[in-house]
Structures are given as C-alpha cells and as structure tokens.
C-alpha cells in the first residue's frame, strides 16, 4: 500500500468538546462525533503527514494498540470520512487544508 496523505476538508465545521471532536459536513449537514482515537487522527490530518506516520507517532504512542490493528482501523475511519467529504485523501502531500477546527 502506498503512503496516503490526509487533510481536513475546508468545507466542514468542527469543535473539540472534551476528548472528542464534533464535525459537521457543509455539504449535507451530517454530524459526526469522533472518539479519542479519531480525534487524534483528525488533529494530525495536516495534508503533509502520511496516515502511516500519524498511526505510528500519534495513535500507537497515545493508545495501547498494535500498529497493524491501528492502521487497519485508521484506514477504515479515513475511508468513511472521505466518502462524506470530511477528510481529503491523496497519494501526494495536500496543499493548505484549513478546516474549521476550533
């Protein structure tokens, strides 16, 4: 599998509440609540860091999970959010991605 870069879409509104992130899609007003692991991935989705690096250096460092399990779950998470236009995915670094995180 090639390295994939992820970035927050600029077409969202997001706010951190406690340890979770609440994200709303501007496209269809869908609301998503991300758990702590999803929030860690979300906050690291800068378009310049690969998903593999985020999993290894954020998820596996913060949570007790093997890299293989974390990567499998992260791939599924990213796929689901990208289908809703919440995350952008590319095989190359993604230029400026200023999502509405507060």
C-alpha positions in Angstrom: 0.0 0.0 0.0 1.4 3.4 -0.9 1.6 6.2 1.6 -1.6 8.2 1.8 -1.8 11.8 3.0 -4.9 13.1 4.7 -6.2 16.6 5.4 -9.3 18.1 6.9 -11.7 19.4 4.3 -12.2 23.2 4.3 -15.9 22.5 3.9 -16.6 21.5 7.4 -17.2 22.9 10.9 -15.5 21.3 13.8 -15.2 21.8 17.5 -13.4 19.8 20.2 -15.6 19.0 23.3 -13.5 17.3 26.0 -11.6 14.5 24.4 -13.9 14.2 21.4 -14.3 16.1 18.2 -17.7 17.1 16.7 -17.5 17.6 12.9 -20.3 18.8 10.6 -20.2 18.5 6.9 -21.2 21.6 5.0 -22.3 19.5 2.0 -25.2 17.7 3.7 -25.2 18.9 7.4 -24.2 15.4 8.6 -22.8 15.4 12.1 -20.0 13.2 13.3 -18.7 12.6 16.8 -15.1 11.3 16.8 -13.8 9.3 19.7 -10.3 10.0 21.2 -8.5 7.9 18.5 -10.5 9.5 15.7 -9.8 12.9 17.2 -6.0 12.2 17.3 -6.1 11.3 13.6 -8.3 14.3 12.8 -6.0 16.7 14.6 -2.9 15.3 12.8 -4.5 15.4 9.3 -2.5 18.3 8.0 -2.1 17.1 4.4 1.7 16.8 4.9 1.8 13.8 7.2 1.1 10.3 5.9 -1.6 8.2 7.6 1.1 5.6 8.4 3.1 8.2 10.3 0.1 9.5 12.1 -0.8 6.0 13.3 2.8 5.2 14.3 3.6 8.5 16.0 0.2 9.6 17.4 -2.2 6.7 17.7 0.2 4.0 18.8 2.0 6.4 21.2 -1.2 7.6 22.9 -3.2 4.4 23.0 -2.4 0.8 23.7 -2.8 -0.8 20.3 -0.6 -2.6 17.8 0.4 -0.7 14.7 -1.3 -3.3 12.4 -4.6 -3.1 14.3 -4.4 0.7 14.5 -3.6 1.0 10.8 -6.5 -1.2 9.7 -8.9 0.8 11.8 -7.4 4.1 10.7 -7.8 3.1 7.0 -11.5 2.3 7.6 -12.0 5.5 9.5 -10.4 7.7 6.8 -12.3 5.9 4.1 -15.6 6.6 5.8 -14.9 10.2 6.5 -13.5 10.8 3.0 -16.8 9.4 1.5 -18.6 12.2 3.3 -16.1 14.8 2.2 -14.9 15.3 5.7 -11.3 14.2 5.0 -9.3 14.6 1.8 -7.0 11.8 0.8 -4.2 11.8 -1.7 -1.0 9.9 -2.6 0.9 13.2 -2.6 1.1 15.9 0.1 -2.1 18.1 0.1 -1.7 21.8 -0.1 -3.2 24.1 2.5 -6.1 22.5 4.2 -7.6 24.9 6.7 -10.5 23.1 8.2 -12.8 24.7 10.7 -11.3 23.2 13.8 -11.6 25.3 17.0 
